[in-house]
Structures are given as C-alpha cells and as structure tokens.
C-alpha cells in the first residue's frame, strides 16, 4: 500500500472524500491525497468562492475555464476542489481564502498552514470522541 492510500486528515482521522462531482484530487479519486508525484501538494479541500477563483486565475492557475482536452470541466463557486496548500496560503495572505473541509484536507497541508488557521476557515463540524 502506498503512502497516498493511507493518508490522514488535518484532524488526525481518516481522509474523507472532497468531491466526486466534479472529480477532484491529484489522483482523480475524489480525495485530497498527496503522494510523491504531487509536487504541488494538492492537500486542501476548498469550497471555492468567486474571489478565490479570481485570485487563482490572476495568479496563473485558471480553475474556472473548462479544458475538455484534459477532461477538466471548469469550476464554479460552491464546487469543492483539492487545491495546492501553498496557493491556498497565498490566497489567505492576500485576503481571498475560501472555506475548507477539514475532514477532507490532507495532513500534508500542515506543512504550509497551521491547523488553527485551517480551523478558522473550516466548514465541517469537528467531531470529538
């Protein structure tokens, strides 16, 4: 079993799916799993906003325009998508961070953003045992 199949979320639990429609993740399995091939660290399960999409496009990563040649539908506000942890951090620093689904955000994101900051933007309920 490879590392990206056993990944945990930022809360320490099992990494939950981010989105199957549109199908997201570096490995296109619906999860924000990170492995050695994913040099961009697509770890943050973001619920996209218009501001975040505009920021990403202005920063050189157009997520809103469909690219059928790559099987990419183009994203709209409200879609959930695994975004690069460093790009989410850039958006945060610029004032355009979007909500985060904590249970679906890989622990790999913690190399770029603290858990407390991610929790500030978290939109899922944190389960306590």
Protein Blocks (a to p, Z undefined) as FASTA:
>chain_A
ZZklmcccfkopacddfbfcdcedjklnopacdcfklmnopabccdddfklmmmmmmnop
afkbccfknopgbiaehiacdddfklmmmmmmnopaccddfklpcfklmmmbcfklmmmm
pcbdcddZZ
